Amino acid sequence: MPITQHLELNRWIDEMADMCQPDNIVLIDGSDEQKEALTQESVVSGEVLRLNEEKLPGCLYHRTAQNDVARVEHLTYICTELKDDAGPNNNWMSPAEGYRKAGAFFKGAMKGRTMYVIPFSMGPVGSPFSKVGVELTDSIYVVLNMLIMTRAGQDVLDTLGIGGDFTKCLHSKADLSIEKRLILHFPEDNAIWSVGSGYGGNVLLGKKCLALRIASHMAHKENWLAEHMLILGIEKPSGRIDYVAAAFPSACGKTNLAMLIPPEGLKIKGYRIWTVGDDIAWMRVDTDGKLWAINPENGFFGVAPGTNTKSNPSAVETVQKNTIFTNVLLNPDGTVWWEDGDGEPAPEGALDWKGNPWKPGMKDQDGKPIPGAHPNSRFTAPISQCPSHSYRTDHHHGVQISAIIFGGRRAHLAPLVYQSLGWSHGVYMGATMASERTAAQYGKQGEVRRDPMAMLPFCGYNLADYLEHWLRMGVRMRWQPKIFHVNWFRQDEEGNYLWPGFGENLRILEWILGRCNGELEGVKTSIGFIPKPEDIDMTGLDIPEKDMEKLFSIDPAAWKVEMKDIEEFFKKFGDRLPVSLWAEHEALGRRLEELGSEHA
């Protein structure tokens, strides 16, 4: 019996079932009753544990395989007919080879299991911004996460109708062998195949896979932007709300900024912060010539370690109910804990993320500390539970973007904040972003890597074409958002952070919006506009003047070294890199030679 009214969808489900050979096929309808039944089934099987109902109502606990704790960029491929279309920023495999290789891993992978059919919408159901996907999976953990992270269920199928377009998303845990693990994207077929993993970043296929890799390819064809950006609203007492979109690499403070709490020194001004999204923004130029954005997601898939009532009180409040915790420490009373969080773990009976007995101070055979929670442990929580959640998250039209902010971890180079000299220069700033590698990325933690627009792991096509697309999008706008770069992580010679960050970052956002609204001057430097010292409101914040000078100092010699590294990075893209970015690069070199300043 057909599972839906959509003929192509039914045919595809039948084909995938013939390959994967599940015992049963279940359609996810989005109802609370089905969700509870699946949760109970998953508890019985041991896939998840229920946490303390009094202290963490509706919360679940999950452990991934120990070899499956982060995105695997070296096993993630873009499968296009032409290798150049994937670009040097992606691992490439031909579609034929991708289907053949992964198909061998999928064959019979769901024997003895159920195939769950998840119709989901990225963005409000029915919005012209939104895209529909259908994920087939043999993991209830994936189902429960997708019910939080997306709008999923029968209403999505109703919107899809009998012939609407959808992204074909196939996932199986298979045997969780890293030797049989692949995450494949077929942008020309609007399809995603993920096999051999159970980690969210690799298997919640609406997230990075569809919302960035596939969507960026769609956006390039359809003249919009799919970006690795938070969306934040800042409301003044007058009722005016300005929205900014900001790009940071994973685990570099995006969620904290998206849920920012005004610092004590600025509370008298009456600002209110609205969280539209913490990770992904889809942006279109409307008929008014302005840039409008939605958050295609419906939940948070946040990094747990470092989340506490100081760094992100809104996130702490958000995860107190109906949340899935993955790879954190489990206390014997059914509560959870992680490093740099709140409180202390239970002294006896705590189990680490691997399920082993754990207590503070434990070290391995090499004398290295054994963490209770994995550095990339996660929480999955509904955005509606965030105290700063904006009703505009569900608005079909989204919000107008006044500023675009790029950022990363740079200990000694980039100032606290600076503004681009124009759209093309702003694209250059985004294209040359660099940051320390984090635990969310596969590889050596702490290594500095260049990460344009924080999209290097997520751009589903040639990055040179992507940068050209950004330049063209600027031309299409009558009202361009102003572009800024921030660096919350600048350090002194002893390695101490010069800026307190967290809620204090509102002081910098205040300057950014002042510039966007034509209320403040800037000081023109070789790299862009920086604030006049008196234009950052430091009420209630005591930072020595010498430290403030360091936060905004520009070392021409260091920037010239940086430019050599940028040049090597740009050369990877050959003649495909936009000429205007080379022009911006050369112009920066000339300005560094002159290194003067004047009021804007």
Residue, then its C-alpha position, 0 to 999 in steps of 0.5 A: m500500500p502506498i505510504t504517501q500520495h506523492l508518486e515519486l516519493n513512494r517510488w523512491i521509498d520502495e527503491m531504498a527499501d529494496m536496497c536496505q531491506p528493513d523489516n518494517i516501514v513507519l511514516i513519522d506523522g509528528s504526533d505526540e502519541q507516536k513520539e512517545a511510543l518511539t521514545q519508549e521503544s528506544v528506551v527499551s532497546g537501550e538506544v536512549l535513557r530517560l533522565n530524572e523526570e523531576k529535575l529534567p522532565g522529558c529529557l533523554y540521554h544518548r551515547t554514540a559509538q566511541n569512534d563516532v563523536a564528530r563530523v568526519e570531514h575526510l569521509t564527507y563528499i560532494c558528488t558532481e559529474l565534474k570535479d571542478d564543480a565541487g572545488p578544492n574545498n571539497n572531497w569529490m567523488s563521481p555520482a556513479e562511484g558514490y552510489r556504487k560505493a555507498g550502495a554496497f554499505f547500504k545493501g541489507a543494512m536495515k535487516g531486522r530494523t525499521m525504516y522510519v520515513i521523516p517528512f520535514s520542512m527546513g523553515p516554516v511549513g509552506s514559506p517561499f523560503s523553505k525547502v522540504g526533505v524526506e529522511l529515511t533512517d533506521s535510528i529512533y535517535v535520529v527521528l527524535n532529534m529531527l522532531i526537535m530540529t525541524r518541522a516534521g510530520q503530516d503537515v509537511l506531506d500535505t504541503l508537498g502534495i502529490g508532486g512537490d520537490f523534495t530532497k532525498c535523504l537516506h541514512s543507516k547506522a549500518d554497523l557503525s564501522i568507520e571503514k564503512r562510513l560515508i556522508l555523500h551529497f549529490p547536489e545535481d540529484n538533490a539527494i544525500w546518503s549517510v551511512g555508518s554513523g550515528y553522530g548528529g552532525n553526520v546523520l541529522l540530514g536536514k542540518k549541515c547536509l541539506a541546510l548548508r551543503i545542498a542548500s548552498h548549491m540551490a541558493h547559487k542557482e536560485n539567487w539566494l544565500a544559505e549561510h552558517m550564521l546565527i540571526l539575532g535581534i536587538e530591540k531598543p526601548s523605542g520598539r525598533i528591532d535591528y537584526v544581524a547575521a553572524a558567522f563563526p566556526s562551530a564551538c566558537g561562541k555562536t550559540n552564546l551570542a545568539m542568546l546574549i544577555p545584556p550586561e549589567g552596565l547596559k541594562i539601564k538602556g533597556y535593550r531586549i535580545w531576540t534569538v531567531g537562530d543560532d546556526i544557519a540563515w537562509m537569506r533572500v533579496d526581496t522586492d524592497g531591495k533589502l536582505w531578508a533571512i529565516n532560520p530554517e531550523n526549529g531547534f538547537f544542536g549545541v555544544a554542551p561543554g562551556t555552556n553555563t549560567k555565566s556564558n549562556p544562561s538562556a541555553v541553560e534554561t532552554v535545556q531544562k526539559n524536553t532535551i536530548f543530551t549526547n555524550v555528556l556525563l551521566n550522574p547516578d540520580g539521572t542528571v547530567w554534567w559537563e566540563d565548564g558547566d554548572g555544579e559538580p558531578a556526583p562524587e560516586g557513581a557517575l559514568d563518563w560519556k563512554g559509560n565508564p565509572w568516572k570521578p574528577g581528576m582521573k587521568d589516562q596512562d599518559g597522565k592526561p585528564i580524562p573528561g567526563a563529557h566528550p569535548n563535542s558533547r551536545f544538547t538538542a532542544p526546541i528553540s521555543q523553550c529559549p527565553s529569548h526565542s523570537y516569534r519571527t522564527d515562525h514568520h514566513h517572511g523572516v527578518q531584515i538583516s542590517a549587519i553581517i558579522f564574521g568572526g573567529r579565534r585570533a589570539h594576536l592579529a584581528p582587532l576586537v571589531y572592524q568594519s569593511l570599506g564596502w561590500s566587495h571588501g566585506v566579502y574579502m573579509g569573510a573570504t579570509m576568515a581564519s580560526e583555531r580548529t575546534a573539537a567539532q571539527y575532525g583534526k588537530q584541535g587548536e590548529v589555525r585554519r582558514d575558513p571563509m564565511a565559516m563555510l569551508p566544511f559546508c559549501g556544497y560547490n566550488l568555493a570560488d564560485y560561492l565567493e563570486h555569488w556573494l559579490r553578485m548578491g551585493v549587486r542585486m541589493r539596493w540596500q546592502p547590510k554593512i559587513f563587520h569582523v569581530n574577534w572576542f578572543r584576542q590575548d595579551e603576551e601572557g595568553n590572557y583574554l583582553w575582552p570578557g566576551f559573553g554578554e559584554n559583546l552587546r557593547i560591540l553590537e551597539w557600535i555596529l548598529g550605530r554604524c549601520n544606522g548612521e549614528l556613529e563615526g568610525v576611524k578609517t584604518s588600513i584594514g577597515f573602520i574601527p570605533k572611536p574609543e568614546d563610542i564604545d559604552m564601557t559603563g560598568l566595565d573596567i578594562p585598563e586603557k592599555d588593554m583597550e589599545k591592544l584590542f584595537s592595535i593593528d600590526p602592519a608586519a603581522w598583517k603582511v605575514e597574514m597576507k602571504d598566507i591568504e595569497e597561498f589560500f587564494k591560489k588553490f582556486g586558480d583562475r576561478l577565484p573572482v578577480s575583484l577579491w585579488a583586487e581587494h587583496e592588493a588594495l589592502g597591501r597598499r593600505l598597509e604600506e601607507l597605514g594612516s587613519e582618518h575619520a569616516 
